[in-house]
Amino acid sequence: MLDTPDLSGRVAFVTGTTRPIGKALTPLLADCEATVVSSGKTTEADATALPGA
């Protein structure tokens, strides 16, 4: 198992959170205690929201 870095007190700005890479990266950063600011432009009704959004 990998050690997770402590990113508390840091802000991660993730673009493309409606796409697979950004959508996968966002919760990983949050699990490392980073404050995550996200942005995505897909607006289809079937686009699923990120947990906690």
CNS distance restraints for C-alpha pairs under 8 A (distance, minus, plus):
assign (resid   4 and name CA) (resid  32 and name CA) 6.30 0.50 0.50
assign (resid   5 and name CA) (resid  32 and name CA) 6.06 0.50 0.50
assign (resid   6 and name CA) (resid  32 and name CA) 5.48 0.50 0.50
assign (resid   6 and name CA) (resid  33 and name CA) 6.45 0.50 0.50
assign (resid   6 and name CA) (resid  34 and name CA) 7.83 0.50 0.50
assign (resid   7 and name CA) (resid  29 and name CA) 7.76 0.50 0.50
assign (resid   7 and name CA) (resid  32 and name CA) 5.50 0.50 0.50
assign (resid   7 and name CA) (resid  33 and name CA) 5.34 0.50 0.50
assign (resid   7 and name CA) (resid  34 and name CA) 4.81 0.50 0.50
assign (resid   8 and name CA) (resid  32 and name CA) 7.13 0.50 0.50
assign (resid   8 and name CA) (resid  33 and name CA) 4.71 0.50 0.50
assign (resid   8 and name CA) (resid  34 and name CA) 5.02 0.50 0.50
assign (resid   8 and name CA) (resid  35 and name CA) 7.36 0.50 0.50
assign (resid   9 and name CA) (resid  33 and name CA) 7.84 0.50 0.50
assign (resid   9 and name CA) (resid  34 and name CA) 6.57 0.50 0.50
assign (resid   9 and name CA) (resid  35 and name CA) 7.27 0.50 0.50
assign (resid  10 and name CA) (resid  34 and name CA) 5.38 0.50 0.50
assign (resid  10 and name CA) (resid  35 and name CA) 6.22 0.50 0.50
assign (resid  11 and name CA) (resid  34 and name CA) 5.70 0.50 0.50
assign (resid  11 and name CA) (resid  35 and name CA) 4.71 0.50 0.50
assign (resid  11 and name CA) (resid  36 and name CA) 5.84 0.50 0.50
assign (resid  11 and name CA) (resid  37 and name CA) 7.26 0.50 0.50
assign (resid  12 and name CA) (resid  29 and name CA) 7.40 0.50 0.50
assign (resid  12 and name CA) (resid  34 and name CA) 6.45 0.50 0.50
assign (resid  12 and name CA) (resid  35 and name CA) 6.16 0.50 0.50
assign (resid  12 and name CA) (resid  36 and name CA) 4.91 0.50 0.50
assign (resid  12 and name CA) (resid  37 and name CA) 6.17 0.50 0.50
assign (resid  13 and name CA) (resid  36 and name CA) 5.97 0.50 0.50
assign (resid  13 and name CA) (resid  37 and name CA) 4.74 0.50 0.50
assign (resid  13 and name CA) (resid  38 and name CA) 5.73 0.50 0.50
assign (resid  13 and name CA) (resid  39 and name CA) 7.91 0.50 0.50
assign (resid  14 and name CA) (resid  22 and name CA) 6.40 0.50 0.50
assign (resid  14 and name CA) (resid  25 and name CA) 7.98 0.50 0.50
assign (resid  14 and name CA) (resid  26 and name CA) 6.85 0.50 0.50
assign (resid  14 and name CA) (resid  36 and name CA) 7.21 0.50 0.50
assign (resid  14 and name CA) (resid  37 and name CA) 6.26 0.50 0.50
assign (resid  14 and name CA) (resid  38 and name CA) 4.81 0.50 0.50
assign (resid  14 and name CA) (resid  39 and name CA) 6.38 0.50 0.50
assign (resid  15 and name CA) (resid  22 and name CA) 6.45 0.50 0.50
assign (resid  15 and name CA) (resid  38 and name CA) 5.81 0.50 0.50
assign (resid  15 and name CA) (resid  39 and name CA) 4.80 0.50 0.50
assign (resid  15 and name CA) (resid  40 and name CA) 5.99 0.50 0.50
assign (resid  16 and name CA) (resid  21 and name CA) 7.64 0.50 0.50
assign (resid  16 and name CA) (resid  22 and name CA) 5.17 0.50 0.50
assign (resid  16 and name CA) (resid  23 and name CA) 7.40 0.50 0.50
assign (resid  16 and name CA) (resid  38 and name CA) 7.69 0.50 0.50
assign (resid  16 and name CA) (resid  39 and name CA) 5.96 0.50 0.50
assign (resid  16 and name CA) (resid  40 and name CA) 4.60 0.50 0.50
assign (resid  16 and name CA) (resid  41 and name CA) 7.25 0.50 0.50
assign (resid  17 and name CA) (resid  21 and name CA) 7.37 0.50 0.50
assign (resid  17 and name CA) (resid  22 and name CA) 4.19 0.50 0.50
assign (resid  17 and name CA) (resid  23 and name CA) 4.49 0.50 0.50
assign (resid  17 and name CA) (resid  26 and name CA) 7.25 0.50 0.50
assign (resid  17 and name CA) (resid  38 and name CA) 6.24 0.50 0.50
assign (resid  17 and name CA) (resid  39 and name CA) 5.86 0.50 0.50
assign (resid  17 and name CA) (resid  40 and name CA) 5.05 0.50 0.50
assign (resid  18 and name CA) (resid  22 and name CA) 6.84 0.50 0.50
assign (resid  18 and name CA) (resid  23 and name CA) 5.93 0.50 0.50
assign (resid  18 and name CA) (resid  39 and name CA) 7.89 0.50 0.50
assign (resid  18 and name CA) (resid  40 and name CA) 5.21 0.50 0.50
assign (resid  18 and name CA) (resid  41 and name CA) 7.02 0.50 0.50
assign (resid  18 and name CA) (resid  42 and name CA) 6.04 0.50 0.50
assign (resid  18 and name CA) (resid  47 and name CA) 7.05 0.50 0.50
assign (resid  18 and name CA) (resid  48 and name CA) 7.79 0.50 0.50
assign (resid  18 and name CA) (resid  49 and name CA) 7.85 0.50 0.50
assign (resid  19 and name CA) (resid  23 and name CA) 5.78 0.50 0.50
assign (resid  19 and name CA) (resid  40 and name CA) 7.78 0.50 0.50
assign (resid  20 and name CA) (resid  24 and name CA) 6.00 0.50 0.50
assign (resid  21 and name CA) (resid  25 and name CA) 6.06 0.50 0.50
assign (resid  22 and name CA) (resid  26 and name CA) 6.07 0.50 0.50
assign (resid  23 and name CA) (resid  27 and name CA) 7.51 0.50 0.50
assign (resid  23 and name CA) (resid  50 and name CA) 7.04 0.50 0.50
assign (resid  24 and name CA) (resid  28 and name CA) 7.00 0.50 0.50
assign (resid  25 and name CA) (resid  29 and name CA) 6.32 0.50 0.50
assign (resid  26 and name CA) (resid  30 and name CA) 6.37 0.50 0.50
assign (resid  26 and name CA) (resid  36 and name CA) 6.88 0.50 0.50
assign (resid  26 and name CA) (resid  38 and name CA) 7.63 0.50 0.50
assign (resid  27 and name CA) (resid  31 and name CA) 6.05 0.50 0.50
assign (resid  27 and name CA) (resid  51 and name CA) 7.97 0.50 0.50
assign (resid  28 and name CA) (resid  32 and name CA) 6.50 0.50 0.50
assign (resid  29 and name CA) (resid  33 and name CA) 6.72 0.50 0.50
assign (resid  29 and name CA) (resid  34 and name CA) 5.63 0.50 0.50
assign (resid  29 and name CA) (resid  35 and name CA) 7.89 0.50 0.50
assign (resid  29 and name CA) (resid  36 and name CA) 7.01 0.50 0.50
assign (resid  30 and name CA) (resid  34 and name CA) 5.11 0.50 0.50
assign (resid  30 and name CA) (resid  35 and name CA) 6.49 0.50 0.50
assign (resid  30 and name CA) (resid  36 and name CA) 6.35 0.50 0.50
assign (resid  42 and name CA) (resid  47 and name CA) 7.13 0.50 0.50
assign (resid  43 and name CA) (resid  47 and name CA) 6.77 0.50 0.50
assign (resid  49 and name CA) (resid  53 and name CA) 6.56 0.50 0.50
